[in-house]
């Protein structure tokens, strides 16, 4: 590339929250703290090619997804850059060609906005280092703060393993503005957690997550929910240290169903689960009870089911998914993943 051109490239994972955040304040500030783990295989790869140009009010942006220019995605990306401009004014002297691709299919129940904005934030933070010839202390914390401005859950996708976003007394250094990795020792039983995503419904959701968050304003159960989330996050961190498997599954399933209960009790109310979502939940719970199998579930804001299992029972769970849960997925499609080590440059 020429002397006025710079290239940066990062791969960032999606994540799945075990303690959910639902509801936010202006500026992408969470109404409650959340805890998630980053996935390994389900990632977004983003490349930015930056070229020095005359200063302007807004940089020239091009966005390509999986090799094709996608101007329809630009409004959301432009909003992201407007949000970061106050701390990155040098961006207005560059034209950016952004190229992105996912390792997982569209509408698959995996948070693509989390991995996408995490990868984008990591790219622009490295780009800043190159343009200004500096080295950031707290590089990932800065990237997490910036990722949050594009998508709240993206704040957690700049880390591997388990992370917390939102101020919480049980998490050292936690903040409303960025996520932090959980550095407590995790019991060996919870190392190598697997996540099998059942693709039960791949249609566009009837109510977006953005709209769902907004419906928490004035929600009759909002304050109780925020209090309960804080309690569950504290309890889950204790469980992760102690290795109490039954308590682990009980808590993450309460969180998943509680998220959907908020949707069903908002005004207007709505339901994102489908009959096969409920069928999968029932089969998972029955199998855990009847066969003493370490398997449970969580849900995002959609119909697809994340089958959470412990590495000790991985092969048994694979057989269970194939025989009992695969038939609930149209075309028999599901995705196998596990807790991952986090983003990396490429």
C-alpha positions in Angstrom: 0.0 0.0 0.0 1.1 3.6 -0.5 2.6 5.8 2.2 -0.8 7.5 2.7 -2.6 4.2 3.1 -2.9 1.9 6.1 -4.5 -1.5 6.5 -5.7 -3.2 9.7 -7.6 -6.4 10.2 -9.2 -8.1 13.2 -11.4 -11.1 13.8 -13.8 -10.9 16.8 -16.2 -13.5 18.2 -19.9 -13.3 18.9 -20.9 -14.0 22.5 -23.8 -15.5 24.4 -25.0 -13.8 27.6 -25.8 -16.0 30.6 -27.0 -13.1 32.7 -28.9 -10.9 30.2 -29.0 -7.1 29.9 -32.4 -5.9 28.7 -33.1 -2.2 28.8 -30.6 0.7 28.4 -30.1 4.4 29.0 -29.1 7.0 26.4 -25.6 6.6 25.1 -25.8 2.8 25.1 -25.5 2.5 28.9 -26.9 -0.8 30.3 -29.8 -0.7 32.8 -28.1 -3.8 34.5 -24.8 -5.6 34.3 -24.5 -8.7 32.2 -22.2 -11.7 31.9 -21.3 -13.6 28.8 -18.8 -16.0 27.3 -17.3 -15.5 23.8 -17.6 -18.1 21.2 -14.8 -19.7 19.3 -15.9 -20.5 15.7 -18.6 -17.9 15.2 -16.7 -14.7 14.4 -16.6 -11.6 12.2 -13.5 -10.8 10.2 -13.1 -7.1 9.3 -10.5 -5.3 7.3 -10.1 -1.5 7.0 -8.1 0.1 4.3 -7.6 3.7 5.2 -6.4 6.4 2.8 -5.3 9.9 3.8 -7.6 12.6 2.2 -8.3 16.3 2.8 -10.2 16.9 6.0 -14.0 16.9 5.8 -17.0 16.9 8.0 -17.5 13.2 7.5 -15.2 10.6 6.1 -15.9 8.8 2.9 -17.0 5.3 3.8 -17.4 2.2 1.7 -18.7 -1.0 3.2 -18.4 -4.5 1.7 -20.0 -7.6 3.2 -18.7 -11.0 1.9 -17.2 -9.3 -1.1 -20.3 -7.2 -2.2 -20.8 -3.5 -1.6 -23.7 -3.0 0.9 -24.7 0.7 1.0 -27.8 -0.3 2.9 -25.6 -1.1 5.9 -24.0 2.3 5.9 -26.5 4.2 8.1 -25.8 2.1 11.1 -22.0 2.3 10.5 -22.2 6.1 10.0 -24.0 6.4 13.3 -21.2 4.5 14.9 -18.6 6.8 13.5 -20.6 9.9 14.6 -20.5 8.4 18.1 -16.7 7.9 18.1 -15.8 11.2 16.4 -15.5 13.3 19.6 -12.5 11.2 20.7 -11.2 10.3 17.3 -11.3 13.6 15.2 -8.4 12.4 13.0 -10.9 10.0 11.3 -12.3 12.9 9.3 -9.0 13.0 7.4 -9.3 9.5 6.1 -11.4 7.6 3.6 -12.2 4.1 4.9 -12.9 1.0 2.9 -14.4 -1.5 5.3 -14.7 -5.2 4.3 -16.4 -7.7 6.6 -17.5 -11.4 6.6 -19.0 -13.8 9.1 -18.1 -17.4 9.7 -21.7 -18.2 10.5 -24.9 -17.8 8.5 -27.2 -14.8 8.6 -30.2 -15.0 10.9 -28.8 -17.9 12.8 -29.5 -16.8 16.3 -26.0 -15.6 16.8 -25.3 -11.9 17.7 -23.7 -10.7 14.5 -23.8 -7.1 15.6 -21.7 -8.0 18.7 -18.9 -9.6 16.6 -19.2 -7.0 13.8 -18.9 -3.9 16.0 -16.2 -5.5 18.2 -14.1 -6.2 15.1 -14.7 -2.7 13.8 -13.8 -1.1 17.1 -10.6 -3.2 17.3 -9.7 -2.1 13.8 -10.2 1.6 14.4 -8.3 1.4 17.7 -5.3 -0.2 16.0 -5.7 2.3 13.1 -5.5 5.1 15.6 -2.2 3.8 17.0 -0.7 3.7 13.5 -2.0 7.1 12.4 -1.0 8.9 15.6 2.1 6.7 16.2 1.1 5.8 19.8 0.5 2.7 21.9 -2.7 2.6 23.9 -2.5 1.4 27.5 -5.6 -0.6 28.0 -6.1 -1.3 24.2 -9.0 -3.7 24.7 -10.7 -1.6 27.3 -10.7 1.3 24.8 -11.9 -1.0 22.0 -14.7 -2.3 24.3 -15.9 1.2 25.1 -16.0 2.1 21.4 -17.7 -1.2 20.4 -20.4 -0.4 22.9 -21.3 2.7 20.9 -22.3 0.5 17.9 -23.9 -2.4 19.8 -24.1 -2.8 23.5 -23.3 -6.5 23.6 -20.3 -5.8 21.4 -18.5 -4.4 24.4 -18.1 -8.0 25.7 -16.9 -9.4 22.3 -13.4 -7.8 22.5 -12.5 -10.4 25.1 -12.2 -14.2 25.2 -13.5 -16.4 27.9 -16.0 -14.8 30.3 -16.6 -11.0 30.6 -19.0 -8.6 32.4 -20.4 -5.4 31.1 -22.0 -2.9 33.5 -21.0 -1.7 36.9 -21.3 -4.5 39.5 -19.8 -4.9 43.0 -18.7 -8.5 42.4 -16.5 -7.6 39.4 -13.3 -5.7 39.9 -13.0 -2.7 37.5 -16.5 -3.1 36.1 -18.0 -0.1 34.3 -21.0 1.1 32.5 -18.8 2.3 29.6 -16.9 -0.9 28.8 -16.7 -4.6 29.6 -14.0 -6.3 31.6 -12.8 -9.9 31.6 -13.6 -12.1 34.6 -10.3 -12.9 36.1 -11.5 -15.0 39.0 -10.4 -18.7 38.9 -13.1 -20.7 37.2 -13.8 -24.2 38.5 -12.5 -26.8 36.1 -16.0 -28.3 35.5 -16.9 -25.0 33.7 -13.8 -24.9 31.5 -14.5 -25.8 27.9 -18.3 -25.0 28.0 -19.9 -25.9 24.6 -22.8 -24.1 22.9 -24.8 -25.8 20.2 -27.2 -23.4 18.5 -30.4 -24.9 17.2 -31.6 -23.0 14.2 -35.3 -23.2 14.9 -36.4 -20.0 13.2 -34.3 -18.0 10.7 -36.9 -15.4 9.8 -36.4 -11.8 10.7 -37.7 -11.2 14.2 -41.1 -9.5 14.5 -39.6 -7.1 17.1 -36.0 -6.1 17.0 -33.7 -6.1 20.0 -33.4 -2.3 19.7 -37.2 -2.0 20.0 -37.3 -4.5 22.8 -34.8 -2.6 24.9 -36.9 0.6 24.4 -40.0 -1.2 25.7 -38.3 -1.6 29.1 -38.9 2.1 29.6 -42.0 2.2 31.8 -42.2 -1.6 32.0 -44.1 -2.7 35.1 -41.5 -5.2 36.1 -38.4 -3.2 35.1 -37.0 -2.3 38.5 -37.5 -5.7 39.9 -35.8 -7.2 36.8 -32.7 -5.0 37.2 -32.4 -5.9 40.9 -32.8 -9.6 40.1 -30.1 -9.4 37.3 -27.6 -7.9 39.8 -28.4 -10.7 42.3 -28.1 -13.4 39.6 -24.8 -12.0 38.3 -23.3 -12.2 41.9 -24.6 -15.7 42.4 -23.4 -16.9 39.0 -19.8 -15.7 39.7 -19.9 -17.6 43.0 -21.2 -20.7 41.1 -18.5 -20.5 38.5 -15.8 -20.6 41.2 -17.5 -23.3 43.3 -18.5 -25.7 40.4 -22.1 -26.2 41.4 -23.5 -27.6 38.1 -27.2 -27.9 39.1 -27.2 -24.3 40.3 -25.5 -23.2 37.1 -28.2 -24.6 34.9 -31.0 -23.4 37.1 -29.7 -19.8 37.0 -28.9 -19.5 33.3 -32.3 -21.0 32.4 -34.1 -18.6 34.8 -32.3 -15.7 33.1 -33.3 -17.0 29.6 -36.9 -17.5 30.4 -37.0 -14.2 32.4 -35.8 -12.3 29.3 -38.7 -13.7 27.3 -41.2 -13.0 30.2 -40.2 -9.4 29.9 -41.1 -9.4 26.2 -44.5 -11.1 26.9 -45.3 -8.6 29.6 -44.3 -5.4 27.8 -46.7 -2.9 26.2 -47.2 -3.9 23.5 -46.4 -7.5 24.3 -44.9 -10.0 21.9 -43.6 -13.5 21.7 -40.4 -14.5 19.9 -40.3 -18.2 21.0 -41.8 -20.7 18.7 -43.4 -24.1 19.4 -40.2 -25.9 18.7 -38.4 -23.6 21.0 -40.6 -24.8 23.9 -40.2 -28.4 22.7 -36.4 -28.2 22.7 -36.5 -26.7 26.2 -38.7 -29.5 27.5 -36.5 -32.2 25.9 -33.3 -30.6 27.4 -34.8 -30.4 30.9 -36.2 -34.0 30.8 -32.9 -35.4 29.6 -30.9 -33.6 32.3 -33.2 -35.0 34.9 -33.8 -38.5 33.6 -30.3 -39.3 32.3 -28.3 -37.1 34.7 -26.7 -35.3 31.6 -24.9 -32.0 32.2 -26.9 -30.0 29.6 -29.0 -26.9 29.8 -30.1 -24.0 27.6 -30.1 -20.3 27.2 -32.0 -18.0 24.8 -31.1 -14.8 23.1 -33.9 -12.4 22.0 -35.2 -14.8 19.4 -36.6 -18.3 18.9 -33.3 -20.2 18.5 -32.0 -22.3 21.4 -28.4 -22.3 22.7 -27.8 -25.8 24.1 -25.2 -25.3 26.9 -23.1 -28.3 28.0 -20.0 -29.1 29.9 -17.0 -30.6 28.2 -17.1 -33.8 30.3 -20.4 -34.8 28.6 -19.6 -33.4 25.2 -20.0 -36.6 23.2 -23.2 -37.7 25.0 -24.7 -34.2 24.3 -23.7 -34.5 20.7 -25.7 -37.7 20.4 -28.6 -36.2 22.2 -28.7 -33.2 19.9 -28.6 -35.5 16.8 -31.3 -37.8 18.0 -33.7 -35.5 19.9 -33.1 -31.9 19.0 -32.0 -31.9 15.3 -35.5 -32.9 14.2 -36.8 -29.6 15.7 -34.7 -27.6 13.4 -35.9 -26.9 9.8 -33.6 -28.7 7.4 -31.9 -30.2 10.5 -29.5 -27.2 10.8 -27.6 -26.4 13.9 -24.1 -24.9 14.8 -21.6 -26.4 17.1 -19.4 -24.0 19.1 -17.7 -23.5 22.4 -16.1 -20.9 24.7 -13.3 -19.2 22.8 -10.0 -17.3 23.4 -11.2 -14.0 22.0 -10.3 -11.7 19.1 -7.1 -11.7 17.2 -5.5 -9.7 14.3 -5.0 -11.3 11.0 
